[in-house]
Amino acid sequence: MISASPLNYSPHPSEAKPRSEARIVDVLDKRSGALILTKSDFYPEIWRLLSQLMQLGIFQVGSGKFGGQRNSPHEKPAADIPKKQPDAVFEEKTTVDQAALYRMSSDDMNPLHIDQNFSKMSGFKEPILHVLCFTVFATRHVIKLWAENDASRFKALKV
C-alpha cells in the first residue's frame, strides 16, 4: 500500500523541467507491517525555490514486529478531522478505465489497481483507484469549491 501526501509550496510553469531529490527518511514498525517513509523535494529547473514536498509511505504487509519505532519525527502530521458535518459534499463518478489511464501515465504498475483477481486476493471486490489519482480528483474539487477554480489560491494539501 502506498500513501503519498504532496505539500505544494508554489505553482510552477508548465514549461519548467522539474528536478526531484528523494530519500528514505525512516522505517517504522507498525506491527502488522513496516511503513517505509520517503521524502521527495521537487524543484522547477528555472527556480531555486522548493515547489513541492511529497511524503510517501510504503506499507509492506507482514514485515512488522522487528522492534523499530512506531512513529517518526519525519512524519508531517495531518490536521485532526473536525468533529462536525462536512462543509460540502461533492461526488464524481470516474470512468471504468480511470485506474488504467492513471497507471499508464504514472508508471505505477501495482496490479491492485487493474487486476480483478489480485484485487480480490487483497480484500477488495474490484480494482481500486490509485490514492494519488484520487487525491488529484479531490484537490480539483477543493479548488473548485473554495478557490473559485483559481489554483494560485491553493497552498498545500496533506492527506
Residue, then its C-alpha position, 0 to 999 in steps of 0.5 A: m500500500i502506498s500513501a503519498s501526501p504532496l505539500n505544494y509550496s508554489p505553482h510552477p510553469s508548465e514549461a519548467k523541467p522539474r528536478s526531484e531529490a528523494r530519500i528514505v527518511d525512516v522505517l517504522d514498525k507498525r506491527s502488522g507491517a513496516l511503513i517505509l517513509t520517503k521524502s521527495d523535494f521537487y524543484p522547477e529547473i528555472w527556480r531555486l525555490l522548493s515547489q513541492l514536498m511529497q511524503l510517501g509511505i510504503f506499507q509492506v504487509g507482514s514485515g512488522k514486529f522487528g522492534g523499530q519505532r512506531n512513529s517518526p519525527h519525519e512524519k508531517p502530521a495531518a490536521d485532526i478531522p473536525k468533529k462536525q458535518p462536512d462543509a460540502v459534499f461533492e461526488e464524481k463518478t470516474t470512468v471504468d478505465q480511470a485506474a488504467l489511464y492513471r497507471m499508464s501515465s504514472d508508471d505505477m504498475n501495482p496490479l491492485h489497481i487493474d487486476q480483478n483477481f489480485s484485487k480480490m486476493s487483497g480484500f477488495k471486490e474490484p480494482i481500486l483507484h490509485v490514492l494519488c489519482f484520487t487525491v488529484f480528483a479531490t484537490r480539483h474539487v477543493i479548488k473548485l469549491w473554495a478557490e473559485n477554480d483559481a489554483s494560485r489560491f491553493k497552498a498545500l494539501k496533506v492527506 
